[in-house]
Amino acid sequence: MTVRSALQINMHPLDARHVAHTLGHELEVWGRQVERVTLTIDTKRSLTGRYRGASYDENRKQLFDHIETFAARFSNLEIVEVDYSPEAREAVRRRYFDSSADVPEKAYDGGPLHAYFYGLLRADADYILHMDSDMLFGGGSQAWLDEAIGWFEQTPRCAIRQSIARTPTVDGALADLHRYFPEATRCRDRRALAADYLGLWFP
């Protein structure tokens, strides 16, 4: 069933070492601001790149042992292994890549690709807060998500909202903070952006 808001976190067995220190923090900051928490675990081992990893099976067990301890604390939490079946891959393609004939399972370096979009699909929410498992958040406000959704509702042409990933400058300037997103210069709500977020919309 589609919910209004969901937190969706991607993980991989090789994340086990840091997840022991970061997941609890992520859930405490965000888990009670959403209706659903979807932990998406990519258990399909890559054949190339650093994602092949060593001690894969050991890390996989360690990861699941750890994340399952949170299921009892967060009643809105679900643990989902990424489904690579033809049906699941086709569902992702139709939802996010409808003009493409196929979508690769992995990125060129063996990193996740299908897994990210499968996680978004399974989160099944009007508003999805996506993150990886190695992120830390300062401040700890329990109103962040409601504020962001409120901004979306007032700015219907906006496609993406992203928090500034470092301390804002003294004058609130955004210069060079998002140089990889040239379309950001087309956002017109400068006061809101300078205060909290980067918003992107496209004509």
N, C-alpha and C positions, 0 to 999 in steps of 0.2 A: 504494500500500500504506500502510495506517495505521501511523504510528510512535508511540512513546510521547510524544515532545516535539518541538515545532517553534517556531522563531522566525519570526514573520510581520510584515513591514514594508510599510506602504502608501506609495506614492509617486505623484507626478503630475509631468508635464514642468515645471511651474512651480516644482517643488522643486529643480531642477537646481543652483541657486546654492548652497544650503546643503548639499545632499547631498555635494558635493565635500569638505565639512569634517566631516560628521557620520556618514556611512555607515560609513567605516572604523572609527570609534570604536565604533559600535553592534555591528559584527561582531566586533571584538576582544573586547569585553566579554561578548557573549552567544553568538557563533557556534559556539563549541566546547562549549557546555553543552547543546546540542540535537542531535537526530539529523537534523533537516532545517531549512534556512533557505529561506523562500519570500519573495522580493521581488515584491510585487504592484504592477504599474504600470497606473495608470488613464489610458489614452490617448484616451478619448472626450472630446472637447472640449465643455465646457459652453457653452450659448448665453446664459446670464445670469450676473450676479455677477462677482466678482473672478477666478473660475476660468477666465474666457474668456482673460484674459491677453494680453500682447503677445509677439511673437517666439516663438509657440508651437512652430512646427516646429524652430526653432533650438534651443530649450530641450529639446525631445524628443530630438534627436540628441545633444546634450551629456549628457543624463541617461543614455541607453543606452551611450554611449561610456564613461562613468565606471563604471557598475555592472558592465559586462561585464569590466572589469579584475579584479573580485573573484572571478569564476567560477573562475579558475585557482588562486586561493589557498584557496578553500573548496570542497572536493569535494562537500559536502552542500548546496550552494546552487543554487537554481533561480530563474530569472527568468520571471515569468508576467504576460502582459498580461491585463487584465480582459476577460472574455468577456461581451458584452452580447447574445448570441444568445437567442432565445426559450427554447431548451433550458437554457441556463445560468441565465437568470433564473428559470425554473421550478424548477430544482434548489435555488437559494437560497431561494425562497419556501417550498418543501416542508420544507427543513431548519430554517429559522429563523422563518418567518412562516406556519405551516400554517393558522392560522385566518383569514388575510387572502386576499382574492381576487387581489391584485396587490401588488407592491412597486415604488415609484418608482425610476427609474434614478438620480436625483440628489436631493439635499436641496433645500429651498425656495430656497436662495441659490446653487444651482449646484454646491455642494460634493458630495463623494462620499457615496453611500448604498449602492447595490448593490455598489460596489467593496470596501467594508469586509467585507461578509459573504461575497463571493466569495473574498476572500483567506483568510478563516477556513476556508471550504469546501475550498479547494485545499491549504491547509496539512495537512489530513487527519491530525490527531494527537489523542491522548488529552488532552494538555495543550498549550495554545498560548499562547505569550508574544507578545502583539500590541503593536505600537508604530507610531507615525508616524516619519517620517524625520528629524525635527528635534529629537530627544531626546538628552540627554547624561546619563551615569550616573557617579556618584562611587563610589569604593571599589574597584571592579574585582574583587570576589570571584568566583571560579569555582565557588562552591558555592551561589550564590543560588537557582538553579532547583531543584536537588535538595532544598534545604531547603524551598522552597515546595511542591514536590510531596509531600514527606514530611508536611508539615502538612495538605495536602488529604487524604491517605490516612488520617490520624488524625482528621480532622474531616469525615466524609462528607456532612454537611448543608450544608457551606459551598459557595456558588455562585461567589464571586469573591474573588480575593486581589489586593490592589493595594499596591505600595510607597508609603510616604509621600513625597510629591513635594517635600518640603523638609526642612530639618534638624529633628529632633524637639525638643520642648521639654525643658528641663533635668529636669523631673519625669516625663517620658515621657507626658504627657497628650496626648490626641487631640482635645481640645475645639476645635471650629470648623475642624478640618482637612478635614472631609468633611461640611460642613453641607448639601450638596446630596443626601446619601444618608442620610435619616433612619432607614432600616432598620439602619444601622450600629450604632445604640444597642442593638440586640437581640443583638449578638454577645457571647458570654460569656467567651471566652478572653482576658481583659484583659491578662494577662502577656505572651502572645505578640504581641498587637496592639501594646502599648506598645513592645515591643522592636523590631519590624521592620515589621509589615504591618497593613493594614486587611483584615479578612475580613468578607464578607457572606453570611449565609444566611437563608433564609426558611422559616417553619414550614409 
